[in-house]
């Protein structure tokens, strides 16, 4: 199908700008830096870690207690939480005894605040770009993506972001910034009608929920896209949503793990295991809360090796995983089977105890739900927001509720009900979390992870 004239003009102009960027000396220089850093080198890992420890010990007030130590290791550093970075921001910044910072181009990144109040991270333009571009290039190579092409970006867009952008690194791509499909917003409908199915797309990247919406849009209209790679990030993707995306586009989904504080950290191999890139990020998995969780589940704790201006050492991400494992695929780095969710995503029972939501999330996913969100506003009641649930899926939710009530009784735990809401709750940047807790929870409350035996959804009505 032919592109509308204004879209065709904008895309031609973007390709021209991309060609100019690609022919510049700066592009060749930066591309050479990326290619040099792409091969995994354990020696680089150790050098970067040693340099980070030296900066932290000698120049960062937060780690002044290590000033007289010659030999230090990762275990000598305390855990760092969001509250530490937010409340003690100046104490994490590296500077000389007279208060001078190392010369460089600095930038402050602010997190989305989707799991609490936003916080700020100080970094340099060069280090932030290097890790992002190198991990991206590794992913491009792994997925065998073309050297240049078009990408549909369904990520968390910023205000004023143009519809088409030239993205010169790590590879020159025309980026089409599609927002989440919303049939009630005429300008978004017009954007989708103008490009989806008309513009050949080599690569789709963005938040899980928005990629699912794109797949639903294409499936309902019989539009066939043929991307060479699909990379989902920012949010959990339910198994039902993954199945829809992969069947609609004929391409497997690769999950990319990243945080605003650390950057790109890991991605999924063909065995669907996460591999952390430990020449940029050191990964530990253990109970940061001091308690052993059921099944050996631990907190993902990351150290950013290029965070010299503001060392981020042993950062408690809030994400959970089973202990590190082995993977036969051959990719390097610490390996986990999958992300199990977030530590802070808890539900409150009628008796006031805090419960892990992940058995419930697994049960709902097993019903075949493609998109859903858990929202809690009062103790003991959890709303399942699932505007596109089929009749059989609604019946399955009722079945799960009956199992919960039978398990808990009347004095504890919680029930679930299909919400009347037809829209999801998202952060200011558009991130959709699988669990939205609108109640204040005291951290000291006991978390109960074994609250449900596995729910046999095959016994639910269909």
N, C-alpha and C positions, 0 to 999 in steps of 0.2 A: 504494500500500500504506500501511496505517496505521502510524504510528510507535508503538513501545513507550511505555507511559505515562510512564516515568521520563525517556526521551529527549524526549518532547513537552513535559514540564514544564520540563526544563532549557532547552530552546530558547525556550519562551515567556518564561522569566525573563531569558534573555540578550537577547531582543528588547526587553523592558521596560527593561532597563538601558541598551541602546543608544539607545532613544528619549529617556531622561533625559539621556544625555550629549549627544545631538544638540540638545537644547533649551537647553543651558547657554550662558551668555555666552562662556565660554572656548572652546567649540567654534566659535562664530561668529567669534571673533577669530582663531583659528588657521586656520580655513578661508579667511578673507579674506587672510591672509598667503600661503597656498598659491596662491590664485587670482591674486594680484598677481605672484607669482614664476614662474608657469607660462609666460608668453610668453618665448621665447628673446630675450635682449638682449645683443649683443656689448659694449655699453657697461658692463653689469654685470660681464661677464667681466674686462675690463681694470681696473675699479675694485677688484674682489676680488683680482686678481693683484697689483696695486700695494700694496694694504693688507697682503697676506700677505708680500710681500718686505720691507716696512717693519718688520713685527713680527719677522720672522726675523733681519734685520740688527741691529736695535736691542735685542732682548730675549732672543734664544736663544743660549746658549753655543756650541752646535754650529756656528753661523755667525758667531762673533765675528771671524773674519778679514775679514769684509765691513764691519765697523763704520765704517771711514773712507771707504767708497765711497758716492758720491752716486747715481750711475746704475747700477743692477744689472739684470740680465736672467736668464732661466731658466738659460742656459748657464753662469752664474757659480757656480751651486750644484753641489756634488758629488752623485753618485748616492747614494741611500739604500737599503740592503738590510735584510732582516729582522734580520740579526745586529747591525746598527747600532742599530736601534730596541730590540732586546732588551738588548744589552750596555751601551748608553749612554742609557738611558731618561731620566735626569734632565737630560742635556745638550740634549734636544729641547724641554723645557718652557719656554714664554715667561714671563719674569718681569722685574721692574724691577731696577735696580742694587742695591736693598736687599733683593731676594728676594721681593717681593710679586707675586702673580698678579692679573690683572684680576678683579674681583668677578664671580661668576656661579655657575650650578649645573653642577658638573663631574661627569663620570661616566668610569669606566675600563672600556673594552671589552677583553676578552681574546679573542684569536683561538682557533680550534679546534685549531691545531697539527697539522693533518692532513698538512702537508708538512714537518714538523720540530717543534721545541719551540715551545709557545705564546708569544706576546708580548702586551704591553699597549699600548693607545693611550688617551691622555687627550683628551677632547673635552667640549663642553658639551651639555647636553640639547637646547637650542634648535637649535644648528647641525646636530647629527646628525639630528634629526627633520625639519628643513626640507628638507634635500637628499633624504632618503628619501621624504618625502611629495610633494615637487614632481615628482621623477622618476616616482614611482608614479602621480600624477595625470595626467601626460603619457601614460603608458602606458595608463591607463584610457580616456583620450580617444581615443587611437589605435586601441584595440581596440573602441571604442564600447560599453563596459560600462555597465550600468544604474547609476543614481545610488545605489541601495541594493540589497542582495541577500544572497546566501550564498556564501561562499568555502570550498572544501576546501583546507586548508593541510597540505601534505605536506612541510614543511620540516624543519629541524634543531631539534627541540623541546628545551625546557629542562625540568629536573626540576620536577615539580609543576604543569606547564601544564595548565589545565582542558580538558575536551573541547570545550566551547563557550566562546567569548570574544566580547565586543563590541569591534569595531575601528572606532572612530569616524572616524579619519583615514587616508588622505585623503578617503575616503567611508565612510559608515556601513554596515558589513557585519557580519553574523553569521559568525564564523569557526569552522569545525569542524576541530579539530586531529586529523587522522588520522595515525597512525603507519604505518611501512612494513608492508605486509601480510605476516603470518607465520602460515601455517596451523597451526603447532605451538604457538602461544600463544593460549589460549582467550579471553583478555580482548580481544585484538586482533580475533580472528574475530568475537566478539560485537559489537564496535564497528562493524565493516564491515557485518554483517548488519542492524544496527539502523538505519543511516543511508544506506548506498550504494544508490541506486535508490529510496529512500523520501523523501529530502530533495532538492527541486529545487536544483541548483547552478548559479550564474551564472558562476563563475570558479574555476579550479583553479590553485594556485600551489605550487611546492615543488621539491625536488631531483629531478633527472632520473630517477634510478633508482626513486624512490618513485612518480612519476607513471606510469612504465612498469608497475610492479607493479599499480597501480590499474587501468590499461587491461587488463592481462592478467586481473585478477580479474573485470572487467565482461564482457570478451569470452568468457571460459569459462562465464559464467552467463547470457549473453544479456541483461545489464543495459544499458540505453541511458541514458546521461547526455547532456545537451545544453548544455554550458557555452558561454558566449559568448567566452571567452578561456581559453587555457592558457599559463601562463608557467613555464618551467623554468629552474633556476639551480643554482648550487653545483658541478655536475658536468657532464662531457661527456655528451651524449646520442648514442649511436650511431645511424646512419641507419636501421637496422632497428627500433630502439626508437621513433624518431620516426614511422616509417611505421605501426607498430602503434597508437600513441597517436592519431594523426590519423585513421586509418581507424575506430578504435573510437568516438571521440567526435565525429567529423565536424567537427573544428575544428583549425585550424593551430596549431602550437606556436610560441611566441615565446621565444627565449632571452634571458635577462637576465644581464648581466655585472656582478658585484659582488665586492668583496673585504672581508674583515673590517677591513682597515686604511683603506680608502678609502670604502667604502660603495657605493651604487648608482652605476654609472658609465656603462653603455651598454646598449642593447637592440637587438634585431633588427627590421629593417623588413620590408616585404612582399617585398623582393628578397633577403632572408636575408643582409643585410650589417649589421654592428654599427655603430651611431652613438653616439659618446661625447658626453655632455652637457657641453660645454666652458664653460658658465657655472658649473659646479660642479667639474669635473675637467679639467685640462689633460693631453692625451695626447701622448706621443712614442713613436715606434717606431724603434729603432736597436739595433745590437749592443752592449749594455751590457758584455758580456764582453770586448769589444775584438777580437772576431773576426767576420768576415763569414760568415754561415751560407749554406748552399746555398739557392739560389732567392731570396736577399735577405731571408730570414726574420729578424726582429728581435725584441728584447725589448719588451714593453709597459711603459712607464714613465709613471707617473701622479703628478700633483700635485693634492692636495685643496685647493680654494680656500677652504673654510670651516674649515680646520684651525688657525686662529690660536692657540688655547691650546697646541697641540703641532704646529707646522708639519710636514706630511708633504709634502716637496718632492722631486720626481724619485725617486719610490719604484719600485724594480725589483720588479714584481709576481711575476716568475717565469713569467708566461705569454708565449707566443710568437704572433706574427702576421706575415703578409706586409705589405709596405709599404702605407701609406695609399692609398686609391683614391677614385674618384668614384662617386657613386650618383645615379641619376636620380629617386629617389623624392621628393626635396624636403626631407627632414629635415635639420636642420643638424648640425654637429659633424664631427670627424675620423671617417672611415669606414674600416673594414677588412672584407675579404671574410668572414673567419671566424677564430675562435681555432684555433690549430694545436696547442695543448697546453702543457705546462709544461716549463721549462728543466731543472728538477731531476729530472724523470722519465726516468731513464736505465737502460739494461740493461747488464750486464757480460758481456763475452765470455769464452770459456774462457782466452784469453790475457791477460785483465785489462783490456782496453780498454773504454771506456764508449761505448755506442751509443745514438743517439736511437731511441725506440720508435715513432715516429709512422707510418713506412711499414708497420710490422707492425699497428698499430691500424687503419690504413686497409684493409689486406688482410683482416683479420678482420671488419671492418664490411661489406666487400663480399660476404662469404659469406652475409649475411643474419642474422647473430647479433643478437639483440635486447639481450641483457645478457651482459656478460663483463668480466673483470678480469685483468690480467697481474700475476703474483706471482713474484718471484725470490728464492730463498734461497741459491743457490750459483752460481758462475761458469759460464756456458755453457748453463744450463738455465732456460727460462722456462715457468712453468705458466700455462695458460689456464683460469681458473675460469669455467665456463659450465654451471651446473647444469641449465639448461633446453634445452641444445643438442639439436637433432634429429639423426637418424642421418646425414642428408646434410651437416649442418653439422659433425658430428664427422669425417666423411670429408674435408671441405674443410680442416679444421685439419691433418689428416694430410698432405694435399697441400701445404699451405704449409710444413710441416716438411720435407718432401722437397725443396722448392725451396730452402729455407734451407741445408740440408745440402749440396746440390749447389753452391750459391753460395760458401759459406764454406770447405768442405773440413773436415778434421779438426783443424786447429791453431788456428782462430780462430772468432770469432763465437759464435752460440748456436743451439740447437734449441728447438722448442716442443712441448709435450705437453699434452693435455687433463688437467686436474687431477681427482683423485678427490674433491676437496672439494665439498660441496654448499652452502657458504655463503661470502659475500664478506667481505673484511676491511674494516672501517669504523673511522672515528675515534671518539673518545669522544662526539662529538655526533651520530654517525650518518652522517657524510659518507663517500661511497664514491668513491675516486679510481680512475681507469682503470688506473693503474700503481702497484703497491706494491713498493717496493724495500726488501727486508729486509737487504741487505748494506750495509756502509759503503763509500762510493765516495770516493776522493780527488778533490778538485775539479780537480787538475792533470791528470788523465787526459784524453787526447785523445777528443773526442766525434766519432764518425763518423756523419754523417747520410746518406751516400749508399750505405748498405750493401746495399740491395736494389734491383734494378730493379723497376719496377711488376709486381706479381704478377697474372697473368691468371687470376683465380679462375673464369672461365668454363670453363677447362680442367680445373678440379677435378671430382672425381666428384660426381654429384648423385643 
